[in-house]
Amino acid sequence: MNKIVREHYPVENLPADLREGLAEGTTVRIVVEMEGDAPNPAKTSFDEFMKTVEAYRSQNGRRVTTAEAVARIRELRDEWDD
């Protein structure tokens, strides 16, 4: 189950209907949870993932070596140094 928790959240940032009865200038603790039986996000098994990777590789023949990848990253990084 997914849950979002925010500590010390300013009352002023709450929607008007949630501010009712709360003192201005104070902070609150916000907890947001899904109601009921929320479906879990679909997870891909390792085998399904590898099938997807292999399908991509079979359609895209271009490969990049480690040296090419490092050179490209350095080139992009060095653009910011100019």
mmCIF file of the N, C-alpha and C atoms, coordinates in Angstrom:
data_MODEL
# 
_entry.id   MODEL 
# 
loop_
_atom_site.group_PDB 
_atom_site.id 
_atom_site.type_symbol 
_atom_site.label_atom_id 
_atom_site.label_alt_id 
_atom_site.label_comp_id 
_atom_site.label_asym_id 
_atom_site.label_entity_id 
_atom_site.label_seq_id 
_atom_site.pdbx_PDB_ins_code 
_atom_site.Cartn_x 
_atom_site.Cartn_y 
_atom_site.Cartn_z 
_atom_site.occupancy 
_atom_site.B_iso_or_equiv 
_atom_site.pdbx_formal_charge 
_atom_site.auth_seq_id 
_atom_site.auth_comp_id 
_atom_site.auth_asym_id 
_atom_site.auth_atom_id 
_atom_site.pdbx_PDB_model_num 
ATOM 1   N N  . MET A 1 1  ? 0.850   -1.178  0.000   1.00 0.00 ? 1  MET A N  1 
ATOM 2   C CA . MET A 1 1  ? 0.000   0.000   0.000   1.00 0.00 ? 1  MET A CA 1 
ATOM 3   C C  . MET A 1 1  ? 0.892   1.237   0.000   1.00 0.00 ? 1  MET A C  1 
ATOM 4   N N  . ASN A 1 2  ? 0.585   2.182   -0.848  1.00 0.00 ? 2  ASN A N  1 
ATOM 5   C CA . ASN A 1 2  ? 1.334   3.434   -0.897  1.00 0.00 ? 2  ASN A CA 1 
ATOM 6   C C  . ASN A 1 2  ? 0.835   4.385   0.166   1.00 0.00 ? 2  ASN A C  1 
ATOM 7   N N  . LYS A 1 3  ? 1.769   5.111   0.748   1.00 0.00 ? 3  LYS A N  1 
ATOM 8   C CA . LYS A 1 3  ? 1.410   6.071   1.781   1.00 0.00 ? 3  LYS A CA 1 
ATOM 9   C C  . LYS A 1 3  ? 2.355   7.257   1.659   1.00 0.00 ? 3  LYS A C  1 
ATOM 10  N N  . ILE A 1 4  ? 1.801   8.458   1.755   1.00 0.00 ? 4  ILE A N  1 
ATOM 11  C CA . ILE A 1 4  ? 2.586   9.690   1.726   1.00 0.00 ? 4  ILE A CA 1 
ATOM 12  C C  . ILE A 1 4  ? 2.428   10.365  3.075   1.00 0.00 ? 4  ILE A C  1 
ATOM 13  N N  . VAL A 1 5  ? 3.546   10.731  3.697   1.00 0.00 ? 5  VAL A N  1 
ATOM 14  C CA . VAL A 1 5  ? 3.517   11.395  5.004   1.00 0.00 ? 5  VAL A CA 1 
ATOM 15  C C  . VAL A 1 5  ? 4.321   12.679  4.904   1.00 0.00 ? 5  VAL A C  1 
ATOM 16  N N  . ARG A 1 6  ? 3.743   13.781  5.358   1.00 0.00 ? 6  ARG A N  1 
ATOM 17  C CA . ARG A 1 6  ? 4.440   15.072  5.416   1.00 0.00 ? 6  ARG A CA 1 
ATOM 18  C C  . ARG A 1 6  ? 4.348   15.593  6.838   1.00 0.00 ? 6  ARG A C  1 
ATOM 19  N N  . GLU A 1 7  ? 5.496   15.782  7.447   1.00 0.00 ? 7  GLU A N  1 
ATOM 20  C CA . GLU A 1 7  ? 5.560   16.321  8.808   1.00 0.00 ? 7  GLU A CA 1 
ATOM 21  C C  . GLU A 1 7  ? 5.669   17.839  8.738   1.00 0.00 ? 7  GLU A C  1 
ATOM 22  N N  . HIS A 1 8  ? 5.117   18.530  9.715   1.00 0.00 ? 8  HIS A N  1 
ATOM 23  C CA . HIS A 1 8  ? 5.240   19.989  9.856   1.00 0.00 ? 8  HIS A CA 1 
ATOM 24  C C  . HIS A 1 8  ? 4.786   20.733  8.593   1.00 0.00 ? 8  HIS A C  1 
ATOM 25  N N  . TYR A 1 9  ? 3.658   20.330  8.043   1.00 0.00 ? 9  TYR A N  1 
ATOM 26  C CA . TYR A 1 9  ? 3.122   20.948  6.829   1.00 0.00 ? 9  TYR A CA 1 
ATOM 27  C C  . TYR A 1 9  ? 2.333   22.195  7.221   1.00 0.00 ? 9  TYR A C  1 
ATOM 28  N N  . PRO A 1 10 ? 2.617   23.362  6.609   1.00 0.00 ? 10 PRO A N  1 
ATOM 29  C CA . PRO A 1 10 ? 1.919   24.598  6.983   1.00 0.00 ? 10 PRO A CA 1 
ATOM 30  C C  . PRO A 1 10 ? 0.422   24.526  6.669   1.00 0.00 ? 10 PRO A C  1 
ATOM 31  N N  . VAL A 1 11 ? -0.391  24.931  7.620   1.00 0.00 ? 11 VAL A N  1 
ATOM 32  C CA . VAL A 1 11 ? -1.843  24.932  7.443   1.00 0.00 ? 11 VAL A CA 1 
ATOM 33  C C  . VAL A 1 11 ? -2.235  25.805  6.253   1.00 0.00 ? 11 VAL A C  1 
ATOM 34  N N  . GLU A 1 12 ? -1.514  26.886  6.026   1.00 0.00 ? 12 GLU A N  1 
ATOM 35  C CA . GLU A 1 12 ? -1.838  27.806  4.932   1.00 0.00 ? 12 GLU A CA 1 
ATOM 36  C C  . GLU A 1 12 ? -1.774  27.124  3.561   1.00 0.00 ? 12 GLU A C  1 
ATOM 37  N N  . ASN A 1 13 ? -1.010  26.047  3.437   1.00 0.00 ? 13 ASN A N  1 
ATOM 38  C CA . ASN A 1 13 ? -0.869  25.356  2.153   1.00 0.00 ? 13 ASN A CA 1 
ATOM 39  C C  . ASN A 1 13 ? -1.962  24.321  1.901   1.00 0.00 ? 13 ASN A C  1 
ATOM 40  N N  . LEU A 1 14 ? -2.792  24.073  2.891   1.00 0.00 ? 14 LEU A N  1 
ATOM 41  C CA . LEU A 1 14 ? -3.876  23.106  2.733   1.00 0.00 ? 14 LEU A CA 1 
ATOM 42  C C  . LEU A 1 14 ? -5.023  23.710  1.929   1.00 0.00 ? 14 LEU A C  1 
ATOM 43  N N  . PRO A 1 15 ? -5.800  22.872  1.236   1.00 0.00 ? 15 PRO A N  1 
ATOM 44  C CA . PRO A 1 15 ? -7.011  23.372  0.585   1.00 0.00 ? 15 PRO A CA 1 
ATOM 45  C C  . PRO A 1 15 ? -7.978  23.915  1.643   1.00 0.00 ? 15 PRO A C  1 
ATOM 46  N N  . ALA A 1 16 ? -8.830  24.828  1.248   1.00 0.00 ? 16 ALA A N  1 
ATOM 47  C CA . ALA A 1 16 ? -9.733  25.511  2.181   1.00 0.00 ? 16 ALA A CA 1 
ATOM 48  C C  . ALA A 1 16 ? -10.572 24.531  2.999   1.00 0.00 ? 16 ALA A C  1 
ATOM 49  N N  . ASP A 1 17 ? -11.086 23.477  2.372   1.00 0.00 ? 17 ASP A N  1 
ATOM 50  C CA . ASP A 1 17 ? -11.946 22.550  3.115   1.00 0.00 ? 17 ASP A CA 1 
ATOM 51  C C  . ASP A 1 17 ? -11.178 21.772  4.187   1.00 0.00 ? 17 ASP A C  1 
ATOM 52  N N  . LEU A 1 18 ? -9.878  21.644  4.049   1.00 0.00 ? 18 LEU A N  1 
ATOM 53  C CA . LEU A 1 18 ? -9.085  20.952  5.071   1.00 0.00 ? 18 LEU A CA 1 
ATOM 54  C C  . LEU A 1 18 ? -8.566  21.902  6.150   1.00 0.00 ? 18 LEU A C  1 
ATOM 55  N N  . ARG A 1 19 ? -8.608  23.205  5.878   1.00 0.00 ? 19 ARG A N  1 
ATOM 56  C CA . ARG A 1 19 ? -8.140  24.196  6.856   1.00 0.00 ? 19 ARG A CA 1 
ATOM 57  C C  . ARG A 1 19 ? -9.161  24.479  7.945   1.00 0.00 ? 19 ARG A C  1 
ATOM 58  N N  . GLU A 1 20 ? -10.417 24.105  7.701   1.00 0.00 ? 20 GLU A N  1 
ATOM 59  C CA . GLU A 1 20 ? -11.483 24.411  8.652   1.00 0.00 ? 20 GLU A CA 1 
ATOM 60  C C  . GLU A 1 20 ? -11.151 23.865  10.033  1.00 0.00 ? 20 GLU A C  1 
ATOM 61  N N  . GLY A 1 21 ? -11.222 24.737  11.022  1.00 0.00 ? 21 GLY A N  1 
ATOM 62  C CA . GLY A 1 21 ? -10.994 24.334  12.401  1.00 0.00 ? 21 GLY A CA 1 
ATOM 63  C C  . GLY A 1 21 ? -9.537  24.300  12.816  1.00 0.00 ? 21 GLY A C  1 
ATOM 64  N N  . LEU A 1 22 ? -8.631  24.642  11.918  1.00 0.00 ? 22 LEU A N  1 
ATOM 65  C CA . LEU A 1 22 ? -7.202  24.649  12.249  1.00 0.00 ? 22 LEU A CA 1 
ATOM 66  C C  . LEU A 1 22 ? -6.714  26.085  12.375  1.00 0.00 ? 22 LEU A C  1 
ATOM 67  N N  . ALA A 1 23 ? -5.858  26.331  13.336  1.00 0.00 ? 23 ALA A N  1 
ATOM 68  C CA . ALA A 1 23 ? -5.350  27.687  13.583  1.00 0.00 ? 23 ALA A CA 1 
ATOM 69  C C  . ALA A 1 23 ? -4.329  28.074  12.516  1.00 0.00 ? 23 ALA A C  1 
ATOM 70  N N  . GLU A 1 24 ? -4.461  29.300  12.008  1.00 0.00 ? 24 GLU A N  1 
ATOM 71  C CA . GLU A 1 24 ? -3.501  29.831  11.035  1.00 0.00 ? 24 GLU A CA 1 
ATOM 72  C C  . GLU A 1 24 ? -2.119  29.921  11.671  1.00 0.00 ? 24 GLU A C  1 
ATOM 73  N N  . GLY A 1 25 ? -1.090  29.728  10.878  1.00 0.00 ? 25 GLY A N  1 
ATOM 74  C CA . GLY A 1 25 ? 0.273   29.851  11.371  1.00 0.00 ? 25 GLY A CA 1 
ATOM 75  C C  . GLY A 1 25 ? 0.804   28.604  12.057  1.00 0.00 ? 25 GLY A C  1 
ATOM 76  N N  . THR A 1 26 ? 0.012   27.535  12.086  1.00 0.00 ? 26 THR A N  1 
ATOM 77  C CA . THR A 1 26 ? 0.474   26.295  12.709  1.00 0.00 ? 26 THR A CA 1 
ATOM 78  C C  . THR A 1 26 ? 0.844   25.287  11.631  1.00 0.00 ? 26 THR A C  1 
ATOM 79  N N  . THR A 1 27 ? 1.412   24.190  12.054  1.00 0.00 ? 27 THR A N  1 
ATOM 80  C CA . THR A 1 27 ? 1.744   23.122  11.117  1.00 0.00 ? 27 THR A CA 1 
ATOM 81  C C  . THR A 1 27 ? 0.994   21.860  11.512  1.00 0.00 ? 27 THR A C  1 
ATOM 82  N N  . VAL A 1 28 ? 0.830   20.974  10.542  1.00 0.00 ? 28 VAL A N  1 
ATOM 83  C CA . VAL A 1 28 ? 0.110   19.725  10.770  1.00 0.00 ? 28 VAL A CA 1 
ATOM 84  C C  . VAL A 1 28 ? 0.909   18.564  10.185  1.00 0.00 ? 28 VAL A C  1 
ATOM 85  N N  . ARG A 1 29 ? 0.491   17.375  10.544  1.00 0.00 ? 29 ARG A N  1 
ATOM 86  C CA . ARG A 1 29 ? 1.060   16.161  9.959   1.00 0.00 ? 29 ARG A CA 1 
ATOM 87  C C  . ARG A 1 29 ? 0.028   15.622  8.979   1.00 0.00 ? 29 ARG A C  1 
ATOM 88  N N  . ILE A 1 30 ? 0.431   15.426  7.739   1.00 0.00 ? 30 ILE A N  1 
ATOM 89  C CA . ILE A 1 30 ? -0.464  14.949  6.686   1.00 0.00 ? 30 ILE A CA 1 
ATOM 90  C C  . ILE A 1 30 ? -0.111  13.503  6.359   1.00 0.00 ? 30 ILE A C  1 
ATOM 91  N N  . VAL A 1 31 ? -1.128  12.632  6.325   1.00 0.00 ? 31 VAL A N  1 
ATOM 92  C CA . VAL A 1 31 ? -0.945  11.242  5.912   1.00 0.00 ? 31 VAL A CA 1 
ATOM 93  C C  . VAL A 1 31 ? -1.970  10.965  4.818   1.00 0.00 ? 31 VAL A C  1 
ATOM 94  N N  . VAL A 1 32 ? -1.502  10.548  3.651   1.00 0.00 ? 32 VAL A N  1 
ATOM 95  C CA . VAL A 1 32 ? -2.385  10.228  2.530   1.00 0.00 ? 32 VAL A CA 1 
ATOM 96  C C  . VAL A 1 32 ? -2.193  8.754   2.199   1.00 0.00 ? 32 VAL A C  1 
ATOM 97  N N  . GLU A 1 33 ? -3.307  8.001   2.220   1.00 0.00 ? 33 GLU A N  1 
ATOM 98  C CA . GLU A 1 33 ? -3.269  6.577   1.913   1.00 0.00 ? 33 GLU A CA 1 
ATOM 99  C C  . GLU A 1 33 ? -4.373  6.242   0.921   1.00 0.00 ? 33 GLU A C  1 
ATOM 100 N N  . MET A 1 34 ? -4.149  5.224   0.123   1.00 0.00 ? 34 MET A N  1 
ATOM 101 C CA . MET A 1 34 ? -5.169  4.743   -0.797  1.00 0.00 ? 34 MET A CA 1 
ATOM 102 C C  . MET A 1 34 ? -6.248  4.031   0.009   1.00 0.00 ? 34 MET A C  1 
ATOM 103 N N  . GLU A 1 35 ? -7.508  4.220   -0.379  1.00 0.00 ? 35 GLU A N  1 
ATOM 104 C CA . GLU A 1 35 ? -8.612  3.530   0.277   1.00 0.00 ? 35 GLU A CA 1 
ATOM 105 C C  . GLU A 1 35 ? -8.840  2.176   -0.371  1.00 0.00 ? 35 GLU A C  1 
ATOM 106 N N  . GLY A 1 36 ? -9.287  1.240   0.426   1.00 0.00 ? 36 GLY A N  1 
ATOM 107 C CA . GLY A 1 36 ? -9.674  -0.060  -0.114  1.00 0.00 ? 36 GLY A CA 1 
ATOM 108 C C  . GLY A 1 36 ? -8.505  -0.850  -0.660  1.00 0.00 ? 36 GLY A C  1 
ATOM 109 N N  . ASP A 1 37 ? -8.842  -1.772  -1.529  1.00 0.00 ? 37 ASP A N  1 
ATOM 110 C CA . ASP A 1 37 ? -7.835  -2.634  -2.132  1.00 0.00 ? 37 ASP A CA 1 
ATOM 111 C C  . ASP A 1 37 ? -7.300  -1.992  -3.396  1.00 0.00 ? 37 ASP A C  1 
ATOM 112 N N  . ALA A 1 38 ? -6.292  -1.191  -3.241  1.00 0.00 ? 38 ALA A N  1 
ATOM 113 C CA . ALA A 1 38 ? -5.672  -0.546  -4.393  1.00 0.00 ? 38 ALA A CA 1 
ATOM 114 C C  . ALA A 1 38 ? -4.844  -1.582  -5.143  1.00 0.00 ? 38 ALA A C  1 
ATOM 115 N N  . PRO A 1 39 ? -4.969  -1.615  -6.458  1.00 0.00 ? 39 PRO A N  1 
ATOM 116 C CA . PRO A 1 39 ? -4.189  -2.598  -7.212  1.00 0.00 ? 39 PRO A CA 1 
ATOM 117 C C  . PRO A 1 39 ? -2.699  -2.255  -7.153  1.00 0.00 ? 39 PRO A C  1 
ATOM 118 N N  . ASN A 1 40 ? -1.882  -3.289  -7.038  1.00 0.00 ? 40 ASN A N  1 
ATOM 119 C CA . ASN A 1 40 ? -0.440  -3.080  -7.069  1.00 0.00 ? 40 ASN A CA 1 
ATOM 120 C C  . ASN A 1 40 ? -0.015  -2.777  -8.493  1.00 0.00 ? 40 ASN A C  1 
ATOM 121 N N  . PRO A 1 41 ? 0.972   -1.913  -8.652  1.00 0.00 ? 41 PRO A N  1 
ATOM 122 C CA . PRO A 1 41 ? 1.442   -1.648  -10.008 1.00 0.00 ? 41 PRO A CA 1 
ATOM 123 C C  . PRO A 1 41 ? 1.973   -2.941  -10.628 1.00 0.00 ? 41 PRO A C  1 
ATOM 124 N N  . ALA A 1 42 ? 1.766   -3.072  -11.918 1.00 0.00 ? 42 ALA A N  1 
ATOM 125 C CA . ALA A 1 42 ? 2.226   -4.277  -12.604 1.00 0.00 ? 42 ALA A CA 1 
ATOM 126 C C  . ALA A 1 42 ? 3.741   -4.368  -12.530 1.00 0.00 ? 42 ALA A C  1 
ATOM 127 N N  . LYS A 1 43 ? 4.211   -5.557  -12.229 1.00 0.00 ? 43 LYS A N  1 
ATOM 128 C CA . LYS A 1 43 ? 5.648   -5.768  -12.161 1.00 0.00 ? 43 LYS A CA 1 
ATOM 129 C C  . LYS A 1 43 ? 6.051   -6.704  -13.285 1.00 0.00 ? 43 LYS A C  1 
ATOM 130 N N  . THR A 1 44 ? 7.180   -6.402  -13.876 1.00 0.00 ? 44 THR A N  1 
ATOM 131 C CA . THR A 1 44 ? 7.687   -7.215  -14.959 1.00 0.00 ? 44 THR A CA 1 
ATOM 132 C C  . THR A 1 44 ? 8.664   -8.230  -14.389 1.00 0.00 ? 44 THR A C  1 
ATOM 133 N N  . SER A 1 45 ? 8.474   -9.463  -14.755 1.00 0.00 ? 45 SER A N  1 
ATOM 134 C CA . SER A 1 45 ? 9.415   -10.482 -14.296 1.00 0.00 ? 45 SER A CA 1 
ATOM 135 C C  . SER A 1 45 ? 10.728  -10.315 -15.048 1.00 0.00 ? 45 SER A C  1 
ATOM 136 N N  . PHE A 1 46 ? 11.774  -10.898 -14.514 1.00 0.00 ? 46 PHE A N  1 
ATOM 137 C CA . PHE A 1 46 ? 13.086  -10.807 -15.149 1.00 0.00 ? 46 PHE A CA 1 
ATOM 138 C C  . PHE A 1 46 ? 13.045  -11.409 -16.550 1.00 0.00 ? 46 PHE A C  1 
ATOM 139 N N  . ASP A 1 47 ? 12.358  -12.543 -16.704 1.00 0.00 ? 47 ASP A N  1 
ATOM 140 C CA . ASP A 1 47 ? 12.270  -13.183 -18.017 1.00 0.00 ? 47 ASP A CA 1 
ATOM 141 C C  . ASP A 1 47 ? 11.561  -12.286 -19.028 1.00 0.00 ? 47 ASP A C  1 
ATOM 142 N N  . GLU A 1 48 ? 10.473  -11.635 -18.607 1.00 0.00 ? 48 GLU A N  1 
ATOM 143 C CA . GLU A 1 48 ? 9.761   -10.722 -19.505 1.00 0.00 ? 48 GLU A CA 1 
ATOM 144 C C  . GLU A 1 48 ? 10.647  -9.546  -19.884 1.00 0.00 ? 48 GLU A C  1 
ATOM 145 N N  . PHE A 1 49 ? 11.393  -9.040  -18.912 1.00 0.00 ? 49 PHE A N  1 
ATOM 146 C CA . PHE A 1 49 ? 12.300  -7.930  -19.175 1.00 0.00 ? 49 PHE A CA 1 
ATOM 147 C C  . PHE A 1 49 ? 13.362  -8.334  -20.194 1.00 0.00 ? 49 PHE A C  1 
ATOM 148 N N  . MET A 1 50 ? 13.948  -9.506  -20.015 1.00 0.00 ? 50 MET A N  1 
ATOM 149 C CA . MET A 1 50 ? 14.991  -9.957  -20.936 1.00 0.00 ? 50 MET A CA 1 
ATOM 150 C C  . MET A 1 50 ? 14.429  -10.186 -22.339 1.00 0.00 ? 50 MET A C  1 
ATOM 151 N N  . LYS A 1 51 ? 13.186  -10.671 -22.441 1.00 0.00 ? 51 LYS A N  1 
ATOM 152 C CA . LYS A 1 51 ? 12.562  -10.831 -23.755 1.00 0.00 ? 51 LYS A CA 1 
ATOM 153 C C  . LYS A 1 51 ? 12.410  -9.477  -24.437 1.00 0.00 ? 51 LYS A C  1 
ATOM 154 N N  . THR A 1 52 ? 12.027  -8.464  -23.669 1.00 0.00 ? 52 THR A N  1 
ATOM 155 C CA . THR A 1 52 ? 11.887  -7.112  -24.212 1.00 0.00 ? 52 THR A CA 1 
ATOM 156 C C  . THR A 1 52 ? 13.233  -6.575  -24.676 1.00 0.00 ? 52 THR A C  1 
ATOM 157 N N  . VAL A 1 53 ? 14.270  -6.802  -23.885 1.00 0.00 ? 53 VAL A N  1 
ATOM 158 C CA . VAL A 1 53 ? 15.618  -6.349  -24.251 1.00 0.00 ? 53 VAL A CA 1 
ATOM 159 C C  . VAL A 1 53 ? 16.075  -7.043  -25.532 1.00 0.00 ? 53 VAL A C  1 
ATOM 160 N N  . GLU A 1 54 ? 15.885  -8.343  -25.609 1.00 0.00 ? 54 GLU A N  1 
ATOM 161 C CA . GLU A 1 54 ? 16.298  -9.092  -26.797 1.00 0.00 ? 54 GLU A CA 1 
ATOM 162 C C  . GLU A 1 54 ? 15.525  -8.641  -28.032 1.00 0.00 ? 54 GLU A C  1 
ATOM 163 N N  . ALA A 1 55 ? 14.234  -8.365  -27.887 1.00 0.00 ? 55 ALA A N  1 
ATOM 164 C CA . ALA A 1 55 ? 13.441  -7.879  -29.017 1.00 0.00 ? 55 ALA A CA 1 
ATOM 165 C C  . ALA A 1 55 ? 13.974  -6.536  -29.499 1.00 0.00 ? 55 ALA A C  1 
ATOM 166 N N  . TYR A 1 56 ? 14.321  -5.663  -28.569 1.00 0.00 ? 56 TYR A N  1 
ATOM 167 C CA . TYR A 1 56 ? 14.885  -4.360  -28.934 1.00 0.00 ? 56 TYR A CA 1 
ATOM 168 C C  . TYR A 1 56 ? 16.210  -4.539  -29.659 1.00 0.00 ? 56 TYR A C  1 
ATOM 169 N N  . ARG A 1 57 ? 17.058  -5.396  -29.109 1.00 0.00 ? 57 ARG A N  1 
ATOM 170 C CA . ARG A 1 57 ? 18.377  -5.611  -29.716 1.00 0.00 ? 57 ARG A CA 1 
ATOM 171 C C  . ARG A 1 57 ? 18.266  -6.204  -31.114 1.00 0.00 ? 57 ARG A C  1 
ATOM 172 N N  . SER A 1 58 ? 17.290  -7.072  -31.333 1.00 0.00 ? 58 SER A N  1 
ATOM 173 C CA . SER A 1 58 ? 17.150  -7.690  -32.649 1.00 0.00 ? 58 SER A CA 1 
ATOM 174 C C  . SER A 1 58 ? 16.706  -6.674  -33.700 1.00 0.00 ? 58 SER A C  1 
ATOM 175 N N  . GLN A 1 59 ? 16.031  -5.617  -33.273 1.00 0.00 ? 59 GLN A N  1 
ATOM 176 C CA . GLN A 1 59 ? 15.563  -4.600  -34.209 1.00 0.00 ? 59 GLN A CA 1 
ATOM 177 C C  . GLN A 1 59 ? 16.527  -3.433  -34.347 1.00 0.00 ? 59 GLN A C  1 
ATOM 178 N N  . ASN A 1 60 ? 17.422  -3.269  -33.395 1.00 0.00 ? 60 ASN A N  1 
ATOM 179 C CA . ASN A 1 60 ? 18.358  -2.147  -33.399 1.00 0.00 ? 60 ASN A CA 1 
ATOM 180 C C  . ASN A 1 60 ? 19.775  -2.700  -33.306 1.00 0.00 ? 60 ASN A C  1 
ATOM 181 N N  . GLY A 1 61 ? 20.430  -2.772  -34.456 1.00 0.00 ? 61 GLY A N  1 
ATOM 182 C CA . GLY A 1 61 ? 21.745  -3.397  -34.520 1.00 0.00 ? 61 GLY A CA 1 
ATOM 183 C C  . GLY A 1 61 ? 22.884  -2.574  -33.961 1.00 0.00 ? 61 GLY A C  1 
ATOM 184 N N  . ARG A 1 62 ? 22.701  -1.282  -33.783 1.00 0.00 ? 62 ARG A N  1 
ATOM 185 C CA . ARG A 1 62 ? 23.804  -0.424  -33.339 1.00 0.00 ? 62 ARG A CA 1 
ATOM 186 C C  . ARG A 1 62 ? 24.137  -0.690  -31.878 1.00 0.00 ? 62 ARG A C  1 
ATOM 187 N N  . ARG A 1 63 ? 25.418  -0.902  -31.617 1.00 0.00 ? 63 ARG A N  1 
ATOM 188 C CA . ARG A 1 63 ? 25.895  -1.102  -30.255 1.00 0.00 ? 63 ARG A CA 1 
ATOM 189 C C  . ARG A 1 63 ? 26.896  -0.002  -29.927 1.00 0.00 ? 63 ARG A C  1 
ATOM 190 N N  . VAL A 1 64 ? 27.005  0.327   -28.682 1.00 0.00 ? 64 VAL A N  1 
ATOM 191 C CA . VAL A 1 64 ? 27.951  1.345   -28.222 1.00 0.00 ? 64 VAL A CA 1 
ATOM 192 C C  . VAL A 1 64 ? 28.938  0.665   -27.287 1.00 0.00 ? 64 VAL A C  1 
ATOM 193 N N  . THR A 1 65 ? 30.222  0.871   -27.547 1.00 0.00 ? 65 THR A N  1 
ATOM 194 C CA . THR A 1 65 ? 31.234  0.302   -26.660 1.00 0.00 ? 65 THR A CA 1 
ATOM 195 C C  . THR A 1 65 ? 31.335  1.155   -25.404 1.00 0.00 ? 65 THR A C  1 
ATOM 196 N N  . THR A 1 66 ? 31.984  0.604   -24.395 1.00 0.00 ? 66 THR A N  1 
ATOM 197 C CA . THR A 1 66 ? 32.180  1.351   -23.154 1.00 0.00 ? 66 THR A CA 1 
ATOM 198 C C  . THR A 1 66 ? 32.978  2.618   -23.427 1.00 0.00 ? 66 THR A C  1 
ATOM 199 N N  . ALA A 1 67 ? 33.997  2.507   -24.256 1.00 0.00 ? 67 ALA A N  1 
ATOM 200 C CA . ALA A 1 67 ? 34.831  3.672   -24.579 1.00 0.00 ? 67 ALA A CA 1 
ATOM 201 C C  . ALA A 1 67 ? 34.013  4.758   -25.272 1.00 0.00 ? 67 ALA A C  1 
ATOM 202 N N  . GLU A 1 68 ? 33.124  4.362   -26.186 1.00 0.00 ? 68 GLU A N  1 
ATOM 203 C CA . GLU A 1 68 ? 32.272  5.341   -26.865 1.00 0.00 ? 68 GLU A CA 1 
ATOM 204 C C  . GLU A 1 68 ? 31.317  6.013   -25.883 1.00 0.00 ? 68 GLU A C  1 
ATOM 205 N N  . ALA A 1 69 ? 30.761  5.237   -24.982 1.00 0.00 ? 69 ALA A N  1 
ATOM 206 C CA . ALA A 1 69 ? 29.840  5.798   -23.995 1.00 0.00 ? 69 ALA A CA 1 
ATOM 207 C C  . ALA A 1 69 ? 30.556  6.782   -23.083 1.00 0.00 ? 69 ALA A C  1 
ATOM 208 N N  . VAL A 1 70 ? 31.744  6.416   -22.615 1.00 0.00 ? 70 VAL A N  1 
ATOM 209 C CA . VAL A 1 70 ? 32.519  7.303   -21.743 1.00 0.00 ? 70 VAL A CA 1 
ATOM 210 C C  . VAL A 1 70 ? 32.894  8.579   -22.480 1.00 0.00 ? 70 VAL A C  1 
ATOM 211 N N  . ALA A 1 71 ? 33.307  8.459   -23.733 1.00 0.00 ? 71 ALA A N  1 
ATOM 212 C CA . ALA A 1 71 ? 33.673  9.643   -24.520 1.00 0.00 ? 71 ALA A CA 1 
ATOM 213 C C  . ALA A 1 71 ? 32.477  10.571  -24.682 1.00 0.00 ? 71 ALA A C  1 
ATOM 214 N N  . ARG A 1 72 ? 31.313  10.010  -24.942 1.00 0.00 ? 72 ARG A N  1 
ATOM 215 C CA . ARG A 1 72 ? 30.103  10.829  -25.116 1.00 0.00 ? 72 ARG A CA 1 
ATOM 216 C C  . ARG A 1 72 ? 29.728  11.533  -23.814 1.00 0.00 ? 72 ARG A C  1 
ATOM 217 N N  . ILE A 1 73 ? 29.815  10.828  -22.711 1.00 0.00 ? 73 ILE A N  1 
ATOM 218 C CA . ILE A 1 73 ? 29.496  11.436  -21.416 1.00 0.00 ? 73 ILE A CA 1 
ATOM 219 C C  . ILE A 1 73 ? 30.458  12.567  -21.109 1.00 0.00 ? 73 ILE A C  1 
ATOM 220 N N  . ARG A 1 74 ? 31.743  12.346  -21.368 1.00 0.00 ? 74 ARG A N  1 
ATOM 221 C CA . ARG A 1 74 ? 32.733  13.404  -21.120 1.00 0.00 ? 74 ARG A CA 1 
ATOM 222 C C  . ARG A 1 74 ? 32.482  14.611  -22.014 1.00 0.00 ? 74 ARG A C  1 
ATOM 223 N N  . GLU A 1 75 ? 32.099  14.350  -23.260 1.00 0.00 ? 75 GLU A N  1 
ATOM 224 C CA . GLU A 1 75 ? 31.789  15.438  -24.189 1.00 0.00 ? 75 GLU A CA 1 
ATOM 225 C C  . GLU A 1 75 ? 30.614  16.268  -23.673 1.00 0.00 ? 75 GLU A C  1 
ATOM 226 N N  . LEU A 1 76 ? 29.575  15.594  -23.218 1.00 0.00 ? 76 LEU A N  1 
ATOM 227 C CA . LEU A 1 76 ? 28.410  16.307  -22.686 1.00 0.00 ? 76 LEU A CA 1 
ATOM 228 C C  . LEU A 1 76 ? 28.765  17.074  -21.417 1.00 0.00 ? 76 LEU A C  1 
ATOM 229 N N  . ARG A 1 77 ? 29.547  16.452  -20.551 1.00 0.00 ? 77 ARG A N  1 
ATOM 230 C CA . ARG A 1 77 ? 29.957  17.106  -19.306 1.00 0.00 ? 77 ARG A CA 1 
ATOM 231 C C  . ARG A 1 77 ? 30.796  18.347  -19.599 1.00 0.00 ? 77 ARG A C  1 
ATOM 232 N N  . ASP A 1 78 ? 31.706  18.229  -20.565 1.00 0.00 ? 78 ASP A N  1 
ATOM 233 C CA . ASP A 1 78 ? 32.608  19.336  -20.879 1.00 0.00 ? 78 ASP A CA 1 
ATOM 234 C C  . ASP A 1 78 ? 31.895  20.515  -21.532 1.00 0.00 ? 78 ASP A C  1 
ATOM 235 N N  . GLU A 1 79 ? 30.716  20.280  -22.113 1.00 0.00 ? 79 GLU A N  1 
ATOM 236 C CA . GLU A 1 79 ? 29.945  21.392  -22.686 1.00 0.00 ? 79 GLU A CA 1 
ATOM 237 C C  . GLU A 1 79 ? 29.623  22.428  -21.619 1.00 0.00 ? 79 GLU A C  1 
ATOM 238 N N  . TRP A 1 80 ? 29.441  21.982  -20.381 1.00 0.00 ? 80 TRP A N  1 
ATOM 239 C CA . TRP A 1 80 ? 29.072  22.886  -19.301 1.00 0.00 ? 80 TRP A CA 1 
ATOM 240 C C  . TRP A 1 80 ? 30.262  23.666  -18.772 1.00 0.00 ? 80 TRP A C  1 
ATOM 241 N N  . ASP A 1 81 ? 31.479  23.197  -19.072 1.00 0.00 ? 81 ASP A N  1 
ATOM 242 C CA . ASP A 1 81 ? 32.678  23.873  -18.587 1.00 0.00 ? 81 ASP A CA 1 
ATOM 243 C C  . ASP A 1 81 ? 33.038  25.092  -19.421 1.00 0.00 ? 81 ASP A C  1 
ATOM 244 N N  . ASP A 1 82 ? 32.515  25.183  -20.628 1.00 0.00 ? 82 ASP A N  1 
ATOM 245 C CA . ASP A 1 82 ? 32.860  26.311  -21.528 1.00 0.00 ? 82 ASP A CA 1 
ATOM 246 C C  . ASP A 1 82 ? 32.254  27.608  -21.085 1.00 0.00 ? 82 ASP A C  1 
# 
